[in-house]
């Protein structure tokens, strides 16, 4: 009886990782990530330039430029169906800092 319980426990331990990796589709592909990086570089953002002090502001400013070029905005309008769930709304650096400012 004890060996049966051990066998079931081992089988369950082996099945759980297999089930967790059984995802049907990713929401974003590698090609889409590369395309976004290229767009960011075209508007002046440099990946890995070592300027960690300005990282959040720099990436947010670059994303805002890309969104302006693409005609996407967080206020109204209709997003393309293929992009509606891929990215969240872009928050400006000023709004971001105000959100986390301590009085």
N, C-alpha and C positions, 0 to 999 in steps of 0.2 A: 504494500500500500504506500509506504514511504517513497519507494522508487517511482511509483506512478505520479505522485505529487511533484517530485523533483523533475520528472520528464515534462509534465505540463508546464511547470514554471520555466524551464529552459526553452521550451517551444514558444511560450508567450513572449519571453525576452527576445527571441530571434524574430518574431513576427512584428513586433512594435516598430522597430526601425524601418522595416520594409514598407509598412503602411504609411509611415510619416513621410517617406520620400515619394510616395505615389501621387504627386500633384499632376493635374491634367495639363494646365497651361500657365505660363507666367504672364504677368500683366504687362511686362516690358521686355523687349528682346535686347540682345547685345548690340544689334545694328541700330536700334533706337537710342541706346545709351551713347554709342559712338557718334551718331548724328547730333545729339544734344551737345556733346563735348566740342564737336566741330563748330556748331553754332555759337557756343560760348567763346571759343577762341577767336572767331570772326569779329565779335564785338569787343575784343580786347582782354578777355579774361585769360590768364595764363595758369594752367594746372601745374601745381607743384613748384611755384616760383620761390617758395621759402618765406613768403610774407604771411606768416600765420597770425600776426597781430590784427590784420585787416581781413581775414578770411570770410567771416560772415557777411560783412558789408560788401566786399568785392564780388562774391558769388551772387548775392542778392541783386546788386546793381546790374551785373551781367545778365541775369535771368530776366530782369525787368526790361532791358534793352532787347533781348530776344523776343520776349512777349510782345513788345511794341512793334517789332518788325513783322511778327507773325499776325498781328492784329488781334491777339488774345488779350482780354482784360478780365480782371476779377469782378468787374461791376457790369452786370447785364450782358446782353448779347447772347449769341448761340454758339457754343463750342462745337468743333468738328466731332462727329460721333466717335472717330477712332482715338481722339485725344481726351475725351471727357473724363475717363477714369484713370488716365495715366499719371497725371500730375495734380498736385494741390494748388491752391491759389498762391500767387506770389505776394509776399508781404514786404513793403518798403522798409528800408533800414530805419527810418524815422519811427514808423509804427512799431517795428520790432523792439527798438530801444525803449519806446514809451511803454510798451507792454510789460517790460521787465524792470523798469525804473522803480526805485524805492523812494517813497516820499520823505 
